[in-house]
Amino acid sequence: MAGVYHLNILETEAELKQLLRKEKTGSGKERIQLLYLLKSQKAKTITQAAEFLGRHRVTLQDWLAKYRQGGLKN
């Protein structure tokens, strides 16, 4: 199935919500929102998350690759 991801998101849904409230930049909010959508399973695929966020699937895949490498700090 296209867009299926395999990622262990370390933060809880509650932590991601808190981080979302504190984040000041738009792109930072989108990245946290992506993690929240996947963690909460509101988006089951990258494609669904991309449609929800209004971004291209490849952009989200890039964000997730950076998350895999260094967590939220990347």
CHARMM internal coordinates of N, CA and C (Angstrom, degrees):
IC EDIT
DIST 1 N 1 CA 1.4535
DIST 1 CA 1 C 1.5292
ANGL 1 N 1 CA 1 C 108.91
DIST 1 C 2 N 1.2888
ANGL 1 CA 1 C 2 N 117.76
DIHE 1 N 1 CA 1 C 2 N 128.44
DIST 2 N 2 CA 1.4549
ANGL 1 C 2 N 2 CA 122.46
DIHE 1 CA 1 C 2 N 2 CA -179.22
DIST 2 CA 2 C 1.5181
ANGL 2 N 2 CA 2 C 110.17
DIHE 1 C 2 N 2 CA 2 C -69.61
DIST 2 C 3 N 1.3272
ANGL 2 CA 2 C 3 N 115.16
DIHE 2 N 2 CA 2 C 3 N 139.96
DIST 3 N 3 CA 1.4518
ANGL 2 C 3 N 3 CA 120.07
DIHE 2 CA 2 C 3 N 3 CA 175.56
DIST 3 CA 3 C 1.5090
ANGL 3 N 3 CA 3 C 114.73
DIHE 2 C 3 N 3 CA 3 C 86.56
DIST 3 C 4 N 1.3263
ANGL 3 CA 3 C 4 N 119.02
DIHE 3 N 3 CA 3 C 4 N -0.03
DIST 4 N 4 CA 1.4552
ANGL 3 C 4 N 4 CA 120.47
DIHE 3 CA 3 C 4 N 4 CA 178.36
DIST 4 CA 4 C 1.5146
ANGL 4 N 4 CA 4 C 107.93
DIHE 3 C 4 N 4 CA 4 C -73.90
DIST 4 C 5 N 1.2962
ANGL 4 CA 4 C 5 N 116.89
DIHE 4 N 4 CA 4 C 5 N 135.09
DIST 5 N 5 CA 1.4566
ANGL 4 C 5 N 5 CA 121.53
DIHE 4 CA 4 C 5 N 5 CA -177.58
DIST 5 CA 5 C 1.5232
ANGL 5 N 5 CA 5 C 109.86
DIHE 4 C 5 N 5 CA 5 C -115.55
DIST 5 C 6 N 1.2999
ANGL 5 CA 5 C 6 N 114.43
DIHE 5 N 5 CA 5 C 6 N 154.14
DIST 6 N 6 CA 1.4539
ANGL 5 C 6 N 6 CA 121.11
DIHE 5 CA 5 C 6 N 6 CA 174.65
DIST 6 CA 6 C 1.5239
ANGL 6 N 6 CA 6 C 105.97
DIHE 5 C 6 N 6 CA 6 C -129.77
DIST 6 C 7 N 1.3067
ANGL 6 CA 6 C 7 N 115.86
DIHE 6 N 6 CA 6 C 7 N 98.59
DIST 7 N 7 CA 1.4452
ANGL 6 C 7 N 7 CA 121.05
DIHE 6 CA 6 C 7 N 7 CA -174.30
DIST 7 CA 7 C 1.5174
ANGL 7 N 7 CA 7 C 108.79
DIHE 6 C 7 N 7 CA 7 C -145.36
DIST 7 C 8 N 1.3050
ANGL 7 CA 7 C 8 N 115.65
DIHE 7 N 7 CA 7 C 8 N 132.50
DIST 8 N 8 CA 1.4538
ANGL 7 C 8 N 8 CA 120.88
DIHE 7 CA 7 C 8 N 8 CA 175.75
DIST 8 CA 8 C 1.5296
ANGL 8 N 8 CA 8 C 107.70
DIHE 7 C 8 N 8 CA 8 C -93.98
DIST 8 C 9 N 1.3059
ANGL 8 CA 8 C 9 N 116.61
DIHE 8 N 8 CA 8 C 9 N 104.06
DIST 9 N 9 CA 1.4653
ANGL 8 C 9 N 9 CA 121.37
DIHE 8 CA 8 C 9 N 9 CA 178.88
DIST 9 CA 9 C 1.5180
ANGL 9 N 9 CA 9 C 107.10
DIHE 8 C 9 N 9 CA 9 C -85.91
DIST 9 C 10 N 1.3221
ANGL 9 CA 9 C 10 N 115.85
DIHE 9 N 9 CA 9 C 10 N 117.03
DIST 10 N 10 CA 1.4587
ANGL 9 C 10 N 10 CA 121.95
DIHE 9 CA 9 C 10 N 10 CA -172.07
DIST 10 CA 10 C 1.5250
ANGL 10 N 10 CA 10 C 113.27
DIHE 9 C 10 N 10 CA 10 C -73.32
DIST 10 C 11 N 1.3106
ANGL 10 CA 10 C 11 N 116.88
DIHE 10 N 10 CA 10 C 11 N -34.44
DIST 11 N 11 CA 1.4546
ANGL 10 C 11 N 11 CA 121.31
DIHE 10 CA 10 C 11 N 11 CA -177.46
DIST 11 CA 11 C 1.5267
ANGL 11 N 11 CA 11 C 110.79
DIHE 10 C 11 N 11 CA 11 C -75.87
DIST 11 C 12 N 1.3333
ANGL 11 CA 11 C 12 N 115.96
DIHE 11 N 11 CA 11 C 12 N 149.94
DIST 12 N 12 CA 1.4662
ANGL 11 C 12 N 12 CA 120.66
DIHE 11 CA 11 C 12 N 12 CA 175.65
DIST 12 CA 12 C 1.5282
ANGL 12 N 12 CA 12 C 108.91
DIHE 11 C 12 N 12 CA 12 C -80.84
DIST 12 C 13 N 1.3226
ANGL 12 CA 12 C 13 N 115.64
DIHE 12 N 12 CA 12 C 13 N 167.14
DIST 13 N 13 CA 1.4704
ANGL 12 C 13 N 13 CA 119.59
DIHE 12 CA 12 C 13 N 13 CA 176.53
DIST 13 CA 13 C 1.5271
ANGL 13 N 13 CA 13 C 110.34
DIHE 12 C 13 N 13 CA 13 C -59.04
DIST 13 C 14 N 1.3323
ANGL 13 CA 13 C 14 N 116.86
DIHE 13 N 13 CA 13 C 14 N -42.13
DIST 14 N 14 CA 1.4701
ANGL 13 C 14 N 14 CA 121.11
DIHE 13 CA 13 C 14 N 14 CA -179.60
DIST 14 CA 14 C 1.5290
ANGL 14 N 14 CA 14 C 111.05
DIHE 13 C 14 N 14 CA 14 C -63.15
DIST 14 C 15 N 1.3323
ANGL 14 CA 14 C 15 N 116.99
DIHE 14 N 14 CA 14 C 15 N -41.24
DIST 15 N 15 CA 1.4663
ANGL 14 C 15 N 15 CA 120.05
DIHE 14 CA 14 C 15 N 15 CA 178.41
DIST 15 CA 15 C 1.5194
ANGL 15 N 15 CA 15 C 110.88
DIHE 14 C 15 N 15 CA 15 C -64.58
DIST 15 C 16 N 1.3184
ANGL 15 CA 15 C 16 N 116.70
DIHE 15 N 15 CA 15 C 16 N -40.55
DIST 16 N 16 CA 1.4635
ANGL 15 C 16 N 16 CA 120.31
DIHE 15 CA 15 C 16 N 16 CA 179.40
DIST 16 CA 16 C 1.5247
ANGL 16 N 16 CA 16 C 111.22
DIHE 15 C 16 N 16 CA 16 C -65.25
DIST 16 C 17 N 1.3382
ANGL 16 CA 16 C 17 N 117.16
DIHE 16 N 16 CA 16 C 17 N -39.14
DIST 17 N 17 CA 1.4747
ANGL 16 C 17 N 17 CA 120.29
DIHE 16 CA 16 C 17 N 17 CA 176.70
DIST 17 CA 17 C 1.5243
ANGL 17 N 17 CA 17 C 110.41
DIHE 16 C 17 N 17 CA 17 C -61.70
DIST 17 C 18 N 1.3289
ANGL 17 CA 17 C 18 N 116.17
DIHE 17 N 17 CA 17 C 18 N -43.39
DIST 18 N 18 CA 1.4673
ANGL 17 C 18 N 18 CA 121.13
DIHE 17 CA 17 C 18 N 18 CA 179.66
DIST 18 CA 18 C 1.5318
ANGL 18 N 18 CA 18 C 110.42
DIHE 17 C 18 N 18 CA 18 C -63.43
DIST 18 C 19 N 1.3247
ANGL 18 CA 18 C 19 N 116.50
DIHE 18 N 18 CA 18 C 19 N -44.78
DIST 19 N 19 CA 1.4669
ANGL 18 C 19 N 19 CA 120.78
DIHE 18 CA 18 C 19 N 19 CA 178.30
DIST 19 CA 19 C 1.5195
ANGL 19 N 19 CA 19 C 111.35
DIHE 18 C 19 N 19 CA 19 C -62.36
DIST 19 C 20 N 1.3099
ANGL 19 CA 19 C 20 N 116.32
DIHE 19 N 19 CA 19 C 20 N -37.37
DIST 20 N 20 CA 1.4642
ANGL 19 C 20 N 20 CA 121.24
DIHE 19 CA 19 C 20 N 20 CA 179.32
DIST 20 CA 20 C 1.5242
ANGL 20 N 20 CA 20 C 110.57
DIHE 19 C 20 N 20 CA 20 C -62.80
DIST 20 C 21 N 1.3206
ANGL 20 CA 20 C 21 N 116.69
DIHE 20 N 20 CA 20 C 21 N -40.24
DIST 21 N 21 CA 1.4709
ANGL 20 C 21 N 21 CA 120.16
DIHE 20 CA 20 C 21 N 21 CA 178.81
DIST 21 CA 21 C 1.5273
ANGL 21 N 21 CA 21 C 111.89
DIHE 20 C 21 N 21 CA 21 C -66.67
DIST 21 C 22 N 1.3241
ANGL 21 CA 21 C 22 N 117.01
DIHE 21 N 21 CA 21 C 22 N -33.40
DIST 22 N 22 CA 1.4673
ANGL 21 C 22 N 22 CA 121.45
DIHE 21 CA 21 C 22 N 22 CA -175.81
DIST 22 CA 22 C 1.5258
ANGL 22 N 22 CA 22 C 113.49
DIHE 21 C 22 N 22 CA 22 C -84.96
DIST 22 C 23 N 1.3281
ANGL 22 CA 22 C 23 N 116.83
DIHE 22 N 22 CA 22 C 23 N -24.40
DIST 23 N 23 CA 1.4667
ANGL 22 C 23 N 23 CA 120.56
DIHE 22 CA 22 C 23 N 23 CA -175.76
DIST 23 CA 23 C 1.5236
ANGL 23 N 23 CA 23 C 110.45
DIHE 22 C 23 N 23 CA 23 C -64.48
DIST 23 C 24 N 1.3274
ANGL 23 CA 23 C 24 N 115.11
DIHE 23 N 23 CA 23 C 24 N 137.34
DIST 24 N 24 CA 1.4620
ANGL 23 C 24 N 24 CA 119.87
DIHE 23 CA 23 C 24 N 24 CA -175.65
DIST 24 CA 24 C 1.5339
ANGL 24 N 24 CA 24 C 113.40
DIHE 23 C 24 N 24 CA 24 C -102.35
DIST 24 C 25 N 1.3190
ANGL 24 CA 24 C 25 N 117.94
DIHE 24 N 24 CA 24 C 25 N -25.27
DIST 25 N 25 CA 1.4654
ANGL 24 C 25 N 25 CA 119.36
DIHE 24 CA 24 C 25 N 25 CA -177.22
DIST 25 CA 25 C 1.5339
ANGL 25 N 25 CA 25 C 111.11
DIHE 24 C 25 N 25 CA 25 C -94.77
DIST 25 C 26 N 1.2985
ANGL 25 CA 25 C 26 N 115.29
DIHE 25 N 25 CA 25 C 26 N 149.64
DIST 26 N 26 CA 1.4585
ANGL 25 C 26 N 26 CA 120.70
DIHE 25 CA 25 C 26 N 26 CA 179.77
DIST 26 CA 26 C 1.5237
ANGL 26 N 26 CA 26 C 112.35
DIHE 25 C 26 N 26 CA 26 C -63.64
DIST 26 C 27 N 1.3297
ANGL 26 CA 26 C 27 N 116.14
DIHE 26 N 26 CA 26 C 27 N -44.69
DIST 27 N 27 CA 1.4721
ANGL 26 C 27 N 27 CA 118.70
DIHE 26 CA 26 C 27 N 27 CA -179.07
DIST 27 CA 27 C 1.5252
ANGL 27 N 27 CA 27 C 111.13
DIHE 26 C 27 N 27 CA 27 C -67.32
DIST 27 C 28 N 1.3247
ANGL 27 CA 27 C 28 N 116.88
DIHE 27 N 27 CA 27 C 28 N -35.39
DIST 28 N 28 CA 1.4618
ANGL 27 C 28 N 28 CA 120.37
DIHE 27 CA 27 C 28 N 28 CA 176.76
DIST 28 CA 28 C 1.5211
ANGL 28 N 28 CA 28 C 111.15
DIHE 27 C 28 N 28 CA 28 C -64.04
DIST 28 C 29 N 1.3203
ANGL 28 CA 28 C 29 N 116.08
DIHE 28 N 28 CA 28 C 29 N -40.24
DIST 29 N 29 CA 1.4684
ANGL 28 C 29 N 29 CA 120.36
DIHE 28 CA 28 C 29 N 29 CA 177.92
DIST 29 CA 29 C 1.5181
ANGL 29 N 29 CA 29 C 111.27
DIHE 28 C 29 N 29 CA 29 C -64.05
DIST 29 C 30 N 1.3255
ANGL 29 CA 29 C 30 N 116.76
DIHE 29 N 29 CA 29 C 30 N -41.06
DIST 30 N 30 CA 1.4621
ANGL 29 C 30 N 30 CA 120.19
DIHE 29 CA 29 C 30 N 30 CA 179.81
DIST 30 CA 30 C 1.5255
ANGL 30 N 30 CA 30 C 110.92
DIHE 29 C 30 N 30 CA 30 C -63.02
DIST 30 C 31 N 1.3241
ANGL 30 CA 30 C 31 N 117.06
DIHE 30 N 30 CA 30 C 31 N -40.37
DIST 31 N 31 CA 1.4646
ANGL 30 C 31 N 31 CA 120.58
DIHE 30 CA 30 C 31 N 31 CA -179.36
DIST 31 CA 31 C 1.5272
ANGL 31 N 31 CA 31 C 110.93
DIHE 30 C 31 N 31 CA 31 C -65.94
DIST 31 C 32 N 1.3141
ANGL 31 CA 31 C 32 N 116.45
DIHE 31 N 31 CA 31 C 32 N -42.06
DIST 32 N 32 CA 1.4651
ANGL 31 C 32 N 32 CA 119.70
DIHE 31 CA 31 C 32 N 32 CA 178.21
DIST 32 CA 32 C 1.5259
ANGL 32 N 32 CA 32 C 109.77
DIHE 31 C 32 N 32 CA 32 C -68.39
DIST 32 C 33 N 1.3160
ANGL 32 CA 32 C 33 N 116.30
DIHE 32 N 32 CA 32 C 33 N -38.89
DIST 33 N 33 CA 1.4600
ANGL 32 C 33 N 33 CA 120.22
DIHE 32 CA 32 C 33 N 33 CA 178.36
DIST 33 CA 33 C 1.5278
ANGL 33 N 33 CA 33 C 110.85
DIHE 32 C 33 N 33 CA 33 C -62.12
DIST 33 C 34 N 1.3271
ANGL 33 CA 33 C 34 N 116.58
DIHE 33 N 33 CA 33 C 34 N -38.09
DIST 34 N 34 CA 1.4621
ANGL 33 C 34 N 34 CA 120.72
DIHE 33 CA 33 C 34 N 34 CA 175.99
DIST 34 CA 34 C 1.5283
ANGL 34 N 34 CA 34 C 110.32
DIHE 33 C 34 N 34 CA 34 C -58.86
DIST 34 C 35 N 1.3231
ANGL 34 CA 34 C 35 N 116.47
DIHE 34 N 34 CA 34 C 35 N -48.55
DIST 35 N 35 CA 1.4665
ANGL 34 C 35 N 35 CA 120.08
DIHE 34 CA 34 C 35 N 35 CA 179.63
DIST 35 CA 35 C 1.5203
ANGL 35 N 35 CA 35 C 111.05
DIHE 34 C 35 N 35 CA 35 C -62.15
DIST 35 C 36 N 1.3342
ANGL 35 CA 35 C 36 N 116.48
DIHE 35 N 35 CA 35 C 36 N -39.61
DIST 36 N 36 CA 1.4674
ANGL 35 C 36 N 36 CA 120.26
DIHE 35 CA 35 C 36 N 36 CA 179.13
DIST 36 CA 36 C 1.5340
ANGL 36 N 36 CA 36 C 110.81
DIHE 35 C 36 N 36 CA 36 C -64.21
DIST 36 C 37 N 1.3152
ANGL 36 CA 36 C 37 N 116.78
DIHE 36 N 36 CA 36 C 37 N -44.45
DIST 37 N 37 CA 1.4736
ANGL 36 C 37 N 37 CA 120.32
DIHE 36 CA 36 C 37 N 37 CA 179.77
DIST 37 CA 37 C 1.5254
ANGL 37 N 37 CA 37 C 111.22
DIHE 36 C 37 N 37 CA 37 C -59.68
DIST 37 C 38 N 1.3256
ANGL 37 CA 37 C 38 N 116.30
DIHE 37 N 37 CA 37 C 38 N -41.37
DIST 38 N 38 CA 1.4559
ANGL 37 C 38 N 38 CA 119.86
DIHE 37 CA 37 C 38 N 38 CA -179.26
DIST 38 CA 38 C 1.5254
ANGL 38 N 38 CA 38 C 111.86
DIHE 37 C 38 N 38 CA 38 C -74.02
DIST 38 C 39 N 1.3299
ANGL 38 CA 38 C 39 N 116.34
DIHE 38 N 38 CA 38 C 39 N -41.38
DIST 39 N 39 CA 1.4683
ANGL 38 C 39 N 39 CA 120.23
DIHE 38 CA 38 C 39 N 39 CA -179.47
DIST 39 CA 39 C 1.5274
ANGL 39 N 39 CA 39 C 110.96
DIHE 38 C 39 N 39 CA 39 C -64.26
DIST 39 C 40 N 1.3162
ANGL 39 CA 39 C 40 N 116.83
DIHE 39 N 39 CA 39 C 40 N -42.71
DIST 40 N 40 CA 1.4682
ANGL 39 C 40 N 40 CA 121.59
DIHE 39 CA 39 C 40 N 40 CA -178.20
DIST 40 CA 40 C 1.5317
ANGL 40 N 40 CA 40 C 111.82
DIHE 39 C 40 N 40 CA 40 C -80.63
DIST 40 C 41 N 1.3086
ANGL 40 CA 40 C 41 N 116.54
DIHE 40 N 40 CA 40 C 41 N -7.05
DIST 41 N 41 CA 1.4617
ANGL 40 C 41 N 41 CA 124.29
DIHE 40 CA 40 C 41 N 41 CA -178.27
DIST 41 CA 41 C 1.5314
ANGL 41 N 41 CA 41 C 112.98
DIHE 40 C 41 N 41 CA 41 C 62.99
DIST 41 C 42 N 1.3273
ANGL 41 CA 41 C 42 N 115.99
DIHE 41 N 41 CA 41 C 42 N 24.73
DIST 42 N 42 CA 1.4638
ANGL 41 C 42 N 42 CA 119.62
DIHE 41 CA 41 C 42 N 42 CA 172.41
DIST 42 CA 42 C 1.5236
ANGL 42 N 42 CA 42 C 109.66
DIHE 41 C 42 N 42 CA 42 C -71.55
DIST 42 C 43 N 1.3240
ANGL 42 CA 42 C 43 N 115.46
DIHE 42 N 42 CA 42 C 43 N -26.24
DIST 43 N 43 CA 1.4638
ANGL 42 C 43 N 43 CA 121.94
DIHE 42 CA 42 C 43 N 43 CA 170.41
DIST 43 CA 43 C 1.5227
ANGL 43 N 43 CA 43 C 105.76
DIHE 42 C 43 N 43 CA 43 C -121.07
DIST 43 C 44 N 1.3045
ANGL 43 CA 43 C 44 N 116.13
DIHE 43 N 43 CA 43 C 44 N 122.98
DIST 44 N 44 CA 1.4652
ANGL 43 C 44 N 44 CA 119.99
DIHE 43 CA 43 C 44 N 44 CA -176.63
DIST 44 CA 44 C 1.5268
ANGL 44 N 44 CA 44 C 112.50
DIHE 43 C 44 N 44 CA 44 C -92.46
DIST 44 C 45 N 1.3183
ANGL 44 CA 44 C 45 N 116.57
DIHE 44 N 44 CA 44 C 45 N -15.20
DIST 45 N 45 CA 1.4630
ANGL 44 C 45 N 45 CA 121.03
DIHE 44 CA 44 C 45 N 45 CA 178.82
DIST 45 CA 45 C 1.5243
ANGL 45 N 45 CA 45 C 109.37
DIHE 44 C 45 N 45 CA 45 C -134.98
DIST 45 C 46 N 1.3179
ANGL 45 CA 45 C 46 N 114.44
DIHE 45 N 45 CA 45 C 46 N 163.83
DIST 46 N 46 CA 1.4650
ANGL 45 C 46 N 46 CA 120.34
DIHE 45 CA 45 C 46 N 46 CA 175.70
DIST 46 CA 46 C 1.5246
ANGL 46 N 46 CA 46 C 109.46
DIHE 45 C 46 N 46 CA 46 C -62.82
DIST 46 C 47 N 1.3037
ANGL 46 CA 46 C 47 N 116.75
DIHE 46 N 46 CA 46 C 47 N -38.52
DIST 47 N 47 CA 1.4698
ANGL 46 C 47 N 47 CA 121.38
DIHE 46 CA 46 C 47 N 47 CA -179.87
DIST 47 CA 47 C 1.5263
ANGL 47 N 47 CA 47 C 110.72
DIHE 46 C 47 N 47 CA 47 C -61.17
DIST 47 C 48 N 1.3286
ANGL 47 CA 47 C 48 N 117.40
DIHE 47 N 47 CA 47 C 48 N -43.92
DIST 48 N 48 CA 1.4691
ANGL 47 C 48 N 48 CA 120.60
DIHE 47 CA 47 C 48 N 48 CA 177.57
DIST 48 CA 48 C 1.5167
ANGL 48 N 48 CA 48 C 110.58
DIHE 47 C 48 N 48 CA 48 C -62.68
DIST 48 C 49 N 1.3207
ANGL 48 CA 48 C 49 N 117.03
DIHE 48 N 48 CA 48 C 49 N -43.85
DIST 49 N 49 CA 1.4627
ANGL 48 C 49 N 49 CA 120.76
DIHE 48 CA 48 C 49 N 49 CA 179.36
DIST 49 CA 49 C 1.5270
ANGL 49 N 49 CA 49 C 110.48
DIHE 48 C 49 N 49 CA 49 C -63.29
DIST 49 C 50 N 1.3275
ANGL 49 CA 49 C 50 N 116.88
DIHE 49 N 49 CA 49 C 50 N -39.75
DIST 50 N 50 CA 1.4640
ANGL 49 C 50 N 50 CA 120.95
DIHE 49 CA 49 C 50 N 50 CA 179.46
DIST 50 CA 50 C 1.5220
ANGL 50 N 50 CA 50 C 110.82
DIHE 49 C 50 N 50 CA 50 C -62.86
DIST 50 C 51 N 1.3185
ANGL 50 CA 50 C 51 N 116.75
DIHE 50 N 50 CA 50 C 51 N -41.90
DIST 51 N 51 CA 1.4654
ANGL 50 C 51 N 51 CA 120.32
DIHE 50 CA 50 C 51 N 51 CA 177.85
DIST 51 CA 51 C 1.5190
ANGL 51 N 51 CA 51 C 110.75
DIHE 50 C 51 N 51 CA 51 C -64.07
DIST 51 C 52 N 1.3126
ANGL 51 CA 51 C 52 N 116.99
DIHE 51 N 51 CA 51 C 52 N -41.92
DIST 52 N 52 CA 1.4618
ANGL 51 C 52 N 52 CA 120.98
DIHE 51 CA 51 C 52 N 52 CA -179.81
DIST 52 CA 52 C 1.5294
ANGL 52 N 52 CA 52 C 111.49
DIHE 51 C 52 N 52 CA 52 C -64.11
DIST 52 C 53 N 1.3368
ANGL 52 CA 52 C 53 N 116.44
DIHE 52 N 52 CA 52 C 53 N -41.94
DIST 53 N 53 CA 1.4669
ANGL 52 C 53 N 53 CA 120.97
DIHE 52 CA 52 C 53 N 53 CA -176.81
DIST 53 CA 53 C 1.5283
ANGL 53 N 53 CA 53 C 113.34
DIHE 52 C 53 N 53 CA 53 C -86.20
DIST 53 C 54 N 1.3342
ANGL 53 CA 53 C 54 N 116.61
DIHE 53 N 53 CA 53 C 54 N -11.41
DIST 54 N 54 CA 1.4640
ANGL 53 C 54 N 54 CA 119.08
DIHE 53 CA 53 C 54 N 54 CA -179.25
DIST 54 CA 54 C 1.5145
ANGL 54 N 54 CA 54 C 112.90
DIHE 53 C 54 N 54 CA 54 C 72.23
DIST 54 C 55 N 1.3167
ANGL 54 CA 54 C 55 N 115.74
DIHE 54 N 54 CA 54 C 55 N 30.94
DIST 55 N 55 CA 1.4624
ANGL 54 C 55 N 55 CA 122.10
DIHE 54 CA 54 C 55 N 55 CA 179.08
DIST 55 CA 55 C 1.5135
ANGL 55 N 55 CA 55 C 109.48
DIHE 54 C 55 N 55 CA 55 C -121.32
DIST 55 C 56 N 1.3067
ANGL 55 CA 55 C 56 N 116.44
DIHE 55 N 55 CA 55 C 56 N 163.10
DIST 56 N 56 CA 1.4623
ANGL 55 C 56 N 56 CA 121.08
DIHE 55 CA 55 C 56 N 56 CA 177.51
DIST 56 CA 56 C 1.5302
ANGL 56 N 56 CA 56 C 108.92
DIHE 55 C 56 N 56 CA 56 C -76.97
DIST 56 C 57 N 1.3095
ANGL 56 CA 56 C 57 N 115.08
DIHE 56 N 56 CA 56 C 57 N 146.19
DIST 57 N 57 CA 1.4623
ANGL 56 C 57 N 57 CA 121.92
DIHE 56 CA 56 C 57 N 57 CA -178.95
DIST 57 CA 57 C 1.5335
ANGL 57 N 57 CA 57 C 111.65
DIHE 56 C 57 N 57 CA 57 C -55.76
DIST 57 C 58 N 1.3265
ANGL 57 CA 57 C 58 N 117.76
DIHE 57 N 57 CA 57 C 58 N -39.31
DIST 58 N 58 CA 1.4603
ANGL 57 C 58 N 58 CA 121.68
DIHE 57 CA 57 C 58 N 58 CA -178.15
DIST 58 CA 58 C 1.5366
ANGL 58 N 58 CA 58 C 110.62
DIHE 57 C 58 N 58 CA 58 C -64.65
DIST 58 C 59 N 1.3190
ANGL 58 CA 58 C 59 N 116.75
DIHE 58 N 58 CA 58 C 59 N -36.88
DIST 59 N 59 CA 1.4612
ANGL 58 C 59 N 59 CA 120.65
DIHE 58 CA 58 C 59 N 59 CA 177.11
DIST 59 CA 59 C 1.5210
ANGL 59 N 59 CA 59 C 109.93
DIHE 58 C 59 N 59 CA 59 C -60.32
DIST 59 C 60 N 1.3201
ANGL 59 CA 59 C 60 N 117.01
DIHE 59 N 59 CA 59 C 60 N -45.61
DIST 60 N 60 CA 1.4589
ANGL 59 C 60 N 60 CA 121.05
DIHE 59 CA 59 C 60 N 60 CA 179.55
DIST 60 CA 60 C 1.5226
ANGL 60 N 60 CA 60 C 111.25
DIHE 59 C 60 N 60 CA 60 C -65.26
DIST 60 C 61 N 1.3135
ANGL 60 CA 60 C 61 N 116.83
DIHE 60 N 60 CA 60 C 61 N -37.37
DIST 61 N 61 CA 1.4625
ANGL 60 C 61 N 61 CA 119.94
DIHE 60 CA 60 C 61 N 61 CA 177.25
DIST 61 CA 61 C 1.5233
ANGL 61 N 61 CA 61 C 110.88
DIHE 60 C 61 N 61 CA 61 C -64.03
DIST 61 C 62 N 1.3361
ANGL 61 CA 61 C 62 N 116.83
DIHE 61 N 61 CA 61 C 62 N -37.51
DIST 62 N 62 CA 1.4657
ANGL 61 C 62 N 62 CA 120.83
DIHE 61 CA 61 C 62 N 62 CA 176.26
DIST 62 CA 62 C 1.5317
ANGL 62 N 62 CA 62 C 110.35
DIHE 61 C 62 N 62 CA 62 C -63.33
DIST 62 C 63 N 1.3295
ANGL 62 CA 62 C 63 N 116.40
DIHE 62 N 62 CA 62 C 63 N -44.50
DIST 63 N 63 CA 1.4678
ANGL 62 C 63 N 63 CA 120.47
DIHE 62 CA 62 C 63 N 63 CA 178.87
DIST 63 CA 63 C 1.5183
ANGL 63 N 63 CA 63 C 110.90
DIHE 62 C 63 N 63 CA 63 C -60.17
DIST 63 C 64 N 1.3315
ANGL 63 CA 63 C 64 N 116.52
DIHE 63 N 63 CA 63 C 64 N -42.53
DIST 64 N 64 CA 1.4587
ANGL 63 C 64 N 64 CA 120.49
DIHE 63 CA 63 C 64 N 64 CA -178.88
DIST 64 CA 64 C 1.5263
ANGL 64 N 64 CA 64 C 111.45
DIHE 63 C 64 N 64 CA 64 C -69.00
DIST 64 C 65 N 1.3172
ANGL 64 CA 64 C 65 N 117.41
DIHE 64 N 64 CA 64 C 65 N -33.49
DIST 65 N 65 CA 1.4663
ANGL 64 C 65 N 65 CA 120.40
DIHE 64 CA 64 C 65 N 65 CA 175.77
DIST 65 CA 65 C 1.5251
ANGL 65 N 65 CA 65 C 109.99
DIHE 64 C 65 N 65 CA 65 C -63.88
DIST 65 C 66 N 1.3282
ANGL 65 CA 65 C 66 N 117.07
DIHE 65 N 65 CA 65 C 66 N -41.09
DIST 66 N 66 CA 1.4623
ANGL 65 C 66 N 66 CA 120.99
DIHE 65 CA 65 C 66 N 66 CA 177.40
DIST 66 CA 66 C 1.5238
ANGL 66 N 66 CA 66 C 110.66
DIHE 65 C 66 N 66 CA 66 C -66.01
DIST 66 C 67 N 1.3260
ANGL 66 CA 66 C 67 N 117.12
DIHE 66 N 66 CA 66 C 67 N -38.22
DIST 67 N 67 CA 1.4635
ANGL 66 C 67 N 67 CA 121.03
DIHE 66 CA 66 C 67 N 67 CA 177.66
DIST 67 CA 67 C 1.5299
ANGL 67 N 67 CA 67 C 110.04
DIHE 66 C 67 N 67 CA 67 C -63.12
DIST 67 C 68 N 1.3194
ANGL 67 CA 67 C 68 N 116.81
DIHE 67 N 67 CA 67 C 68 N -42.33
DIST 68 N 68 CA 1.4761
ANGL 67 C 68 N 68 CA 120.80
DIHE 67 CA 67 C 68 N 68 CA 178.85
DIST 68 CA 68 C 1.5197
ANGL 68 N 68 CA 68 C 110.70
DIHE 67 C 68 N 68 CA 68 C -60.74
DIST 68 C 69 N 1.3190
ANGL 68 CA 68 C 69 N 116.96
DIHE 68 N 68 CA 68 C 69 N -36.84
DIST 69 N 69 CA 1.4678
ANGL 68 C 69 N 69 CA 121.37
DIHE 68 CA 68 C 69 N 69 CA -176.66
DIST 69 CA 69 C 1.5179
ANGL 69 N 69 CA 69 C 113.07
DIHE 68 C 69 N 69 CA 69 C -75.89
DIST 69 C 70 N 1.3327
ANGL 69 CA 69 C 70 N 117.22
DIHE 69 N 69 CA 69 C 70 N -36.32
DIST 70 N 70 CA 1.4611
ANGL 69 C 70 N 70 CA 117.45
DIHE 69 CA 69 C 70 N 70 CA -173.53
DIST 70 CA 70 C 1.5110
ANGL 70 N 70 CA 70 C 115.78
DIHE 69 C 70 N 70 CA 70 C -149.14
DIST 70 C 71 N 1.2954
ANGL 70 CA 70 C 71 N 118.03
DIHE 70 N 70 CA 70 C 71 N 15.47
DIST 71 N 71 CA 1.4590
ANGL 70 C 71 N 71 CA 120.35
DIHE 70 CA 70 C 71 N 71 CA 179.41
DIST 71 CA 71 C 1.5163
ANGL 71 N 71 CA 71 C 111.40
DIHE 70 C 71 N 71 CA 71 C 72.49
DIST 71 C 72 N 1.3066
ANGL 71 CA 71 C 72 N 115.48
DIHE 71 N 71 CA 71 C 72 N -153.45
DIST 72 N 72 CA 1.4669
ANGL 71 C 72 N 72 CA 121.03
DIHE 71 CA 71 C 72 N 72 CA -176.16
DIST 72 CA 72 C 1.5240
ANGL 72 N 72 CA 72 C 113.42
DIHE 71 C 72 N 72 CA 72 C -72.61
DIST 72 C 73 N 1.3136
ANGL 72 CA 72 C 73 N 118.58
DIHE 72 N 72 CA 72 C 73 N -14.13
DIST 73 N 73 CA 1.4518
ANGL 72 C 73 N 73 CA 120.80
DIHE 72 CA 72 C 73 N 73 CA -177.86
DIST 73 CA 73 C 1.5178
ANGL 73 N 73 CA 73 C 113.07
DIHE 72 C 73 N 73 CA 73 C -74.66
DIST 73 C 74 N 1.3384
ANGL 73 CA 73 C 74 N 117.56
DIHE 73 N 73 CA 73 C 74 N -15.79
DIST 74 N 74 CA 1.4794
ANGL 73 C 74 N 74 CA 120.86
DIHE 73 CA 73 C 74 N 74 CA 178.99
DIST 74 CA 74 C 1.4934
ANGL 74 N 74 CA 74 C 111.32
DIHE 73 C 74 N 74 CA 74 C -90.06
END
COOR INIT
IC SEED 1 N 1 CA 1 C
IC BUILD
